[in-house]
Amino acid sequence: MKLRWFLILILLLIPTSAFSISLGETAPDFVLKDMEGKEVSLKDYKGKVVFVNFWATWCTPCKKEFPELNQFYETYKDNDLIVLAVNSDMKRSSVDDFLKKYPVKLTVLLDPGAKVVGSYGPRAMPTSYIIDRKGAVRFTHFGFDEKNDPMKWVKEVKELLKEEK
């Protein structure tokens, strides 16, 4: 618990531009384990549009976002869209409890040391990065705006799905 608050404090004190991924930059690769213990690498999805969502169980907007994110995934999963929900909680049991309340079919990845979160530098929880087929970050969403974000996701992903592989 103390470590989580320490990490939050550090994130708030460091200027965002010092560590945030910029639009057009290549998304940092990572390898994390999914809920079944299988390793998942971002580079395995080159040629697909990838929606990387950083979230935490203590995040109130994440609770609102998860059903929308799951519906979004269900709608576009057969169209070369991959959704990876990266969780930064230290305790696996917290993630298990959260997913019992907010079940999803998308891929949930575990980042208990927040190393991948740190390499992307989100300014808020949740934060989503939409990555094009070539591996570049094309769109970013900080926080969750339930009235507008799902519509923006659809528009942005449709635009990227039209681009050549």
C-alpha positions in Angstrom: 0.0 0.0 0.0 2.8 2.4 0.9 4.7 1.6 -2.3 1.6 2.4 -4.4 1.2 5.9 -2.8 5.0 6.4 -3.2 4.7 5.6 -6.9 1.7 7.9 -7.4 3.6 10.7 -5.6 6.6 10.2 -7.9 4.4 10.2 -11.0 2.8 13.5 -9.9 6.2 15.2 -9.1 8.0 14.3 -12.4 7.1 16.6 -15.3 5.0 14.7 -17.7 7.0 15.6 -20.8 10.1 14.0 -19.2 8.8 10.5 -19.6 5.6 10.5 -21.7 5.4 8.7 -25.0 4.7 11.2 -27.9 2.4 10.7 -30.8 4.3 9.2 -33.7 6.9 7.5 -31.5 7.4 3.8 -31.7 5.6 2.1 -28.8 8.1 0.6 -26.3 8.0 -3.2 -26.6 7.2 -5.2 -23.5 6.7 -8.8 -22.4 4.2 -9.4 -19.6 2.3 -12.4 -18.4 -1.5 -12.7 -18.9 -3.9 -14.0 -16.3 -3.0 -17.6 -17.2 0.7 -17.0 -16.9 1.4 -17.0 -20.7 4.0 -14.4 -21.8 2.6 -11.8 -24.2 4.8 -9.4 -26.2 3.7 -6.2 -27.9 5.9 -7.0 -30.9 3.9 -10.2 -31.5 1.1 -8.0 -32.8 3.0 -6.0 -35.4 0.7 -5.6 -38.4 -2.4 -5.3 -36.2 -3.9 -2.2 -34.5 -3.2 -2.5 -30.8 -5.1 -0.7 -28.0 -2.9 -0.7 -24.9 -4.9 0.3 -21.7 -3.1 1.0 -18.4 -5.4 0.6 -15.4 -5.5 -0.3 -11.7 -8.1 -1.8 -9.4 -8.1 1.2 -7.1 -8.9 3.5 -10.1 -12.6 4.7 -10.0 -12.7 5.7 -13.7 -11.2 2.3 -14.6 -14.3 0.7 -13.1 -16.5 2.8 -15.5 -14.2 2.2 -18.4 -13.9 -1.6 -18.2 -17.4 -2.5 -19.5 -17.0 0.0 -22.4 -13.5 -1.4 -23.2 -14.9 -4.9 -23.2 -17.7 -4.0 -25.5 -15.3 -2.2 -27.8 -13.1 -5.2 -27.9 -16.0 -7.6 -28.6 -17.1 -5.4 -31.5 -13.7 -5.1 -33.2 -11.8 -8.2 -32.2 -12.3 -9.9 -35.6 -10.9 -6.8 -37.5 -7.2 -7.0 -36.6 -7.7 -5.1 -33.3 -5.9 -6.3 -30.2 -6.8 -4.9 -26.8 -4.3 -5.3 -24.0 -5.3 -4.2 -20.5 -2.1 -3.7 -18.5 -2.7 -3.8 -14.7 -0.1 -2.3 -12.3 -1.4 -3.6 -9.0 1.1 -5.3 -6.7 -1.3 -8.0 -5.6 -2.7 -10.5 -8.0 -5.6 -11.1 -5.7 -6.7 -7.5 -6.2 -6.8 -8.1 -9.9 -8.7 -11.4 -9.5 -11.3 -9.7 -7.3 -11.7 -6.8 -9.7 -12.3 -9.1 -12.7 -14.9 -11.0 -10.8 -16.9 -7.7 -10.5 -16.0 -6.5 -14.0 -15.5 -9.6 -16.2 -13.8 -9.1 -19.5 -12.9 -11.2 -22.6 -10.0 -9.0 -23.6 -6.4 -9.8 -22.7 -5.4 -8.7 -19.2 -1.7 -8.4 -18.5 0.1 -8.1 -15.2 2.8 -5.5 -14.5 3.1 -5.6 -10.7 6.4 -3.7 -10.7 5.0 -1.0 -13.0 8.0 -1.2 -15.3 5.9 -1.1 -18.5 3.7 1.6 -17.0 6.9 3.6 -16.3 8.2 3.1 -19.9 5.0 4.7 -21.3 4.5 7.4 -18.7 0.8 7.8 -18.5 -0.4 11.0 -16.8 -3.5 9.4 -15.3 -5.3 6.1 -14.7 -6.6 4.8 -16.9 -4.5 5.8 -20.0 -4.8 4.2 -23.4 -2.4 4.3 -26.3 -3.7 3.3 -29.8 -0.8 1.8 -31.8 -0.9 1.5 -35.6 0.1 -1.5 -37.7 3.7 -0.3 -37.9 4.1 0.0 -34.1 3.7 3.8 -33.8 1.6 5.5 -31.1 -1.1 7.4 -33.0 -3.7 8.3 -30.3 -3.6 8.7 -26.6 -6.4 9.0 -24.1 -5.6 10.1 -20.5 -8.3 9.3 -18.0 -11.8 8.2 -19.1 -14.5 10.4 -20.5 -17.5 8.1 -20.6 -19.5 10.4 -22.9 -16.8 10.8 -25.6 -14.0 8.3 -25.3 -15.8 5.2 -26.7 -16.9 7.1 -29.8 -13.3 8.4 -30.2 -11.9 4.9 -29.9 -14.2 3.7 -32.7 -13.3 6.6 -35.0 -9.6 6.3 -34.4 -9.4 2.5 -34.7 -11.5 2.5 -37.8 -9.1 5.0 -39.3 -6.1 2.8 -38.5 -7.7 -0.4 -39.6 -8.2 1.2 -43.1 -4.4 1.7 -43.4 -2.3 -0.8 -45.2 -0.4 -3.5 -43.3 
